[in-house]
Amino acid sequence: MNYICGDSFGASDKESNIIPWHEQIECRNLSRVIASNLMISRQVDTAIQENAEFIIVLFTTSARFEHYSGPYQPQALENSNLNQKEKDIISQWTRHFFNLELEIYKNKCIIESTLQRLVNSKIPFLFDQGGFEHKKWGVSKTYFENYDQYRSKYNLWDHGKTEHLRPFFHITNQDIHNEIAGYYQEQITKAVTN
């Protein structure tokens, strides 16, 4: 079985008429809306433990966190499962203690560790850097060069319109979904037949 591990760019939206790329390929999809890179790393561990045939990994921004009631993003607390008291506490913490530079470094370590576990597993995979230090925020530094041979030719964040809350997967062009699905299906077929 093929696996997809990631954030909302791999999640379905029942209210959309678009057939997302990940529903066009046979897979077990572990992606979750607002998933943090730590949650994505745990999804990858599940895929490895369950002996996936091929794994697609969609990483995300460093500004996402875990909570016992589910993941959250400080900039989008209204979309979380947190109660109002929890939202107020997180807003205060973010305003006074959030250190973006440290979060970027921490997420870089999480992603590198995940990529190395994938390499060690010998399971074929492709990864998408996603929202991690995405160019739309003016980032020009390159990350994860040691894993370039496993890098997908698509970064789904390049195609998303994240200002729209629906569809969750943000890509609103059916042709792009079809193109991405075709690419991943071809890569899966190539890896499984080798």
Secondary structure, 3 states (H helix, E strand, C coil): CEEEECCHHHCCCCCCCCCCHHHCCCCEECCCCCCCHHHHHHHHHHHHHCCCCEEEEECCCCCCECCCCCCECHHHHHHCCCCHHHHHHHHHHHHHHCCHHHHHHHHHHHHHHHHHHHHHHCCCEEEECCCCCCHHHCCCCCCCHHHHHHECCCCHHHCCCCCCCCCCCCCCCHHHHHHHHHHHHHHHHHHHHC
